[in-house]
């Protein structure tokens, strides 16, 4: 029998899966997200601060302030890495400054994930294209600090949202997207989170 050496990644993955299976963790359920205890003004401040910082970084090519506003995990991205992530938006001269004047429509109400991070998503209903966003915040010294950000342009035509993420009385239009979990690779080039 000839033994082939597995690539390091495959060997590490197999070892991790074996460890998880042996500990009985493979069948463990992840706790459901809980609604975040944050008021409307707090949500608006967090959303607008993050998106305006991104807009200014894209316009100036300087991502230092965006990086410094983030949680320590987000700060593992260098300003140069953030410039690479958002290069297409910068080169396309994406202007998202309108977020200061328009109220966002949330497709995912702020919720606390099993990791303890606050996650929210939504869009700004602007024309000719709407700005969609997804944000992840980590608690740092009693404040919510940016941990992950994804921004994209989409059609202004509303789509039916996921019913499980909306309050029964006021269902806003929009689509839901899911940010990659910490440690996973970003699925879209305009997502910034720790490497």
Backbone torsions as a table, in degrees:
resi	resn	phi	psi	omega
1	UNK	NA	129.7	179.8
2	UNK	-94.7	128.1	179.2
3	UNK	-95.8	126.8	175.5
4	UNK	-100.4	141.2	178.3
5	UNK	-83.4	128.4	177.9
6	UNK	-76.8	145.1	172.8
7	UNK	-58.2	151.3	-175.9
8	UNK	-53.1	-44.6	-178.3
9	UNK	-61.2	-43.8	-179.9
10	UNK	-64.8	-43.8	-179.9
11	UNK	-62.2	-43.6	-179.7
12	UNK	-64.8	-40.7	179.0
13	UNK	-63.9	-45.1	179.7
14	UNK	-63.2	-40.5	178.1
15	UNK	-64.1	-40.1	178.3
16	UNK	-65.1	-45.1	179.0
17	UNK	-62.6	-39.7	178.2
18	UNK	-63.8	-41.9	179.1
19	UNK	-63.6	-44.7	179.9
20	UNK	-62.7	-45.3	-179.3
21	UNK	-64.4	-41.0	-178.1
22	UNK	-69.1	-27.4	179.3
23	UNK	-86.3	-5.6	-179.0
24	UNK	77.3	14.0	-177.9
25	UNK	-83.0	-14.8	-177.4
26	UNK	-61.7	-29.0	-177.8
27	UNK	-96.0	-3.5	-178.5
28	UNK	-66.4	139.5	179.7
29	UNK	-93.1	142.0	175.6
30	UNK	-79.9	132.1	179.5
31	UNK	-60.9	144.6	178.6
32	UNK	-68.1	145.1	176.8
33	UNK	-60.3	149.8	178.1
34	UNK	-110.9	148.1	176.1
35	UNK	-59.7	137.8	178.9
36	UNK	-77.7	143.0	177.4
37	UNK	-91.2	81.6	-178.9
38	UNK	-145.2	139.4	-177.5
39	UNK	-84.6	170.8	-176.4
40	UNK	-57.6	-44.6	-179.7
41	UNK	-62.4	-40.8	177.6
42	UNK	-61.6	-41.7	178.2
43	UNK	-63.1	-47.3	-179.8
44	UNK	-60.9	-41.0	179.3
45	UNK	-62.5	-47.0	-179.8
46	UNK	-61.7	-46.5	-178.3
47	UNK	-63.4	-51.7	-175.7
48	UNK	-66.0	-39.8	179.3
49	UNK	-59.7	-47.0	-178.8
50	UNK	-64.8	-45.9	-175.5
51	UNK	-72.2	-35.8	176.4
52	UNK	-68.1	-39.8	176.9
53	UNK	-60.8	-41.3	177.6
54	UNK	-65.8	-43.8	179.7
55	UNK	-59.4	-46.3	-179.5
56	UNK	-67.0	-37.5	176.9
57	UNK	-63.3	-43.4	178.8
58	UNK	-63.9	-38.1	-178.0
59	UNK	-73.6	-33.0	-177.0
60	UNK	-97.8	-19.1	-174.9
61	UNK	77.7	7.4	-179.1
62	UNK	-110.7	110.9	-175.4
63	UNK	-101.2	12.9	-177.9
64	UNK	-64.0	-47.1	-178.0
65	UNK	-65.4	-44.4	177.2
66	UNK	-55.9	-45.5	179.9
67	UNK	-62.3	-45.0	-176.4
68	UNK	-69.4	-24.1	177.1
69	UNK	-73.6	-14.4	-175.1
70	UNK	-83.0	168.6	174.2
71	UNK	-69.1	163.1	178.8
72	UNK	-52.4	-37.4	177.9
73	UNK	-64.4	-37.5	177.6
74	UNK	-69.0	-33.4	-178.6
75	UNK	-70.2	-6.8	173.7
76	UNK	-67.7	-17.6	171.2
77	UNK	-78.7	128.9	175.3
78	UNK	-77.8	160.6	174.2
79	UNK	-56.3	-35.0	178.7
80	UNK	-66.3	-39.4	178.3
81	UNK	-66.2	-41.8	177.4
82	UNK	-63.0	-38.4	177.2
83	UNK	-61.5	-38.6	176.5
84	UNK	-65.6	-44.4	-177.3
85	UNK	-60.9	-42.1	-175.3
86	UNK	-101.5	18.0	-177.9
87	UNK	-59.2	-42.1	-178.5
88	UNK	-62.9	-45.5	178.2
89	UNK	-61.4	-41.9	-179.8
90	UNK	-65.1	-44.9	-179.2
91	UNK	-68.5	-29.4	177.4
92	UNK	-83.6	-0.9	-178.9
93	UNK	55.7	43.0	178.2
94	UNK	-62.2	123.2	179.7
95	UNK	-108.9	110.5	178.9
96	UNK	-112.6	20.5	-179.1
97	UNK	-66.0	-17.3	177.9
98	UNK	-62.8	-12.8	179.7
99	UNK	-65.1	-15.8	178.7
100	UNK	-75.1	-22.9	-174.9
101	UNK	-108.7	-15.4	-176.1
102	UNK	-112.1	140.1	175.2
103	UNK	-81.7	138.4	178.9
104	UNK	-75.3	154.6	171.6
105	UNK	-107.1	121.4	-177.8
106	UNK	-87.4	129.9	173.8
107	UNK	-99.5	-17.4	172.0
108	UNK	-134.6	110.7	178.7
109	UNK	-63.0	151.5	-179.8
110	UNK	-55.2	126.7	-178.6
111	UNK	-137.9	150.6	178.8
112	UNK	-95.1	118.4	179.9
113	UNK	-78.6	169.8	179.2
114	UNK	-58.3	-27.0	179.6
115	UNK	-75.1	-9.1	-176.6
116	UNK	90.7	-0.3	179.9
117	UNK	-89.2	151.2	177.5
118	UNK	-94.7	132.9	-174.5
119	UNK	-126.0	135.4	176.0
120	UNK	-150.8	158.1	178.7
121	UNK	-150.3	157.5	178.1
122	UNK	176.7	-158.9	-179.5
123	UNK	-154.3	161.3	172.6
124	UNK	-106.2	118.3	-174.2
125	UNK	-76.8	72.0	-179.5
126	UNK	-104.8	162.3	-179.4
127	UNK	-121.8	140.6	13.0
128	UNK	-84.9	-16.1	177.8
129	UNK	-129.4	142.9	178.0
130	UNK	-92.1	152.0	-179.9
131	UNK	-99.9	117.7	177.0
132	UNK	-100.0	147.1	-179.1
133	UNK	-142.8	156.8	171.7
134	UNK	-143.6	130.2	-173.6
135	UNK	-130.5	144.8	177.5
136	UNK	-131.1	130.6	-177.2
137	UNK	-123.2	141.6	176.2
138	UNK	-108.5	143.0	175.7
139	UNK	-76.3	124.9	179.5
140	UNK	-135.6	115.2	178.6
141	UNK	49.4	46.2	176.2
142	UNK	77.9	9.4	178.0
143	UNK	-127.8	152.6	173.4
144	UNK	-85.9	121.7	-180.0
145	UNK	-118.1	141.5	-177.1
146	UNK	-57.5	130.2	178.9
147	UNK	-119.2	-30.6	179.4
148	UNK	-153.1	143.8	-178.8
149	UNK	-144.1	136.2	175.2
150	UNK	-137.8	129.7	-179.3
151	UNK	-134.3	135.6	177.7
152	UNK	-148.7	162.9	175.8
153	UNK	-98.8	145.1	179.2
154	UNK	-144.8	-178.1	179.2
155	UNK	-73.6	141.8	177.5
156	UNK	-76.7	-3.6	178.7
157	UNK	-75.2	121.0	-176.9
158	UNK	-68.2	144.9	175.2
159	UNK	-117.9	157.2	-179.4
160	UNK	-67.2	127.1	179.1
161	UNK	-78.5	168.9	175.0
162	UNK	-71.7	121.8	-175.4
163	UNK	-61.9	-31.8	-177.1
164	UNK	-68.1	-14.8	-177.3
165	UNK	-102.6	5.3	-173.0
166	UNK	-118.3	147.6	172.6
167	UNK	-70.2	148.0	-175.6
168	UNK	-63.7	-31.6	-173.6
169	UNK	-81.4	-27.3	-171.7
170	UNK	-138.5	75.7	-177.9
171	UNK	-79.9	108.2	176.8
172	UNK	-76.1	156.7	178.0
173	UNK	-84.1	151.6	176.5
174	UNK	150.3	-177.0	178.7
175	UNK	-122.0	155.2	179.9
176	UNK	-104.9	137.5	172.4
177	UNK	-126.2	162.3	-177.8
178	UNK	-119.4	127.4	178.4
179	UNK	-76.9	148.2	176.6
180	UNK	-66.2	144.2	178.0
181	UNK	-68.7	158.2	179.4
182	UNK	-56.4	135.1	179.6
183	UNK	94.0	-15.1	177.3
184	UNK	-91.7	158.3	177.2
185	UNK	-77.1	145.2	178.4
186	UNK	-64.4	140.4	-179.0
187	UNK	-91.0	-16.2	177.5
188	UNK	-126.9	149.2	-175.3
189	UNK	-70.7	-8.3	-178.8
190	UNK	-105.4	29.4	178.0
191	UNK	-112.0	128.0	176.6
192	UNK	-117.7	130.9	175.8
193	UNK	-160.7	173.8	-177.9
194	UNK	-56.5	146.0	179.0
195	UNK	-79.0	NA	NA
